[in-house]
């Protein structure tokens, strides 16, 4: 079953990048649309302030955020709320939730799967797995002193280490979902080396490469499946 889910997720990777480009909306337009959605006031109150802060600091982009909200508004409110409940948690921890139309992050993944018409259970399970991996990656990198405490919230300055957490979690998740035969540490190392000096500064990624071991990446995977991550 996991192999089937993986194929569906990976097949959807290019979906968002096919969306016709248009001038990005203003952050105020994103927040205004959120208030028009047929979801509970509690969900709006939980998401609105942190999403606004995330848009201001670059942890989310107006274009993808609005695309996702529009797509969720077409769903039953209970389903929309099920997805939207994850984003305040992520933003409150300072995670990047959206890297633009061609990026890989929580909002992008949900939007891709919805656009491809994949089963709702897959959308939700993939979202929670990716969120749990972000939490686990942040914890493990902190414990290994690869990163510092950071902003721990959506309103602080966006740091290169925030992108390192995202890319590390995403690499581990891609390996898990694809069930690749090569060692996970080798897969993650190759991904980080590919991003070095392009997406990630060498000064940010090199400390992780220096301590990257099979045990480190396996610890991220193990923690992602602990119940308290949900």
Beta strands, then each sheet from edge to edge (+ up, - down):
end
